[in-house]
Amino acid sequence: MANVILLKRGLATDLGNLSLEYGEMAIAYDAEKKSAQLYVGGEGDKILVTADVAGAVSAALQQANQYTDTKVDERIKALIDNAPTTLDTFNEIATALQENQSAVDAIEAAIGNKVDKVEGKDLSDENYTSEEKTKLEGIAPNANNYTHPATHEATMIVEDSTHKFVTETEKSTWSAKLGTGDTIDGGTF
C-alpha cells in the first residue's frame, strides 16, 4: 500500500511511516486505488481492521441483496397466495379480465352496490329506515320489562255473559232461599 489518508488528520503518507494515535483511523489504498485497507490506532501501533474493505463491502452488499430478494419473494408469494399458475402474474390477470368483460361488469356492479362504512357504525343486514330508528329511540329504556302482578283490582276485569261478579246482596238473597237443613238432590247445605 502506497498511499494513506488519515481521516482525523487529513494527511497523506507512506504506510510504513504511518503512526496512528489511539483511536485515529487511516485508509490505505493500493497504487491503482482498486483496493483499500482500514487501520485504527491502537496500543502502541496501528491495527488492521479489515484486510479488504472492498471485499467486506461487497460481502455486506451481497448479504443485503440476498435478504431483500428473500423478502420480496416472500411478499410476492403471499400476494399470489397459491393462485393457479395461469393467473399468478398481473399480466395474466389483466388478460383474463379483458377476455371476460361480463365478469368485470358484475364485479363493478357489486362494488357499486356496497354499503359504505360509516365511522362508529357496524355494517349488517339489519337496515333500518330513519323513521324506524326515530321510533326505536323514543322507547324508554326497559319499557318492555313487564312483570305480571300477583293480584288485580276487580275493576280491571271486564264482565260478559259468562264472566260476572256476584254482589254481597246477591249472595245474601241466594243464601236466604235455602236453609241450613234444606237439601237439593240429596245434598245438605
Buried (B, 14 or more C-beta within 10 A) or exposed (E): BEBBBBEEEEEEBEBEEBEBEEEBBBBBBEEEEEBBBBBBBBEEEBEEBEEEBEEBEEEEEEEEEEEEEEEEEEEEEEEEEEEEEEEBEEEBEEEEEEEEEEEEEEEEEEEEEEEEEEEEEEEEEEEEEEEEEEEEEEEEEEEEEEEEEEEEEEEEEEEEEEEEEEEEEEEEEEEEEEEEEEEEEEEEE
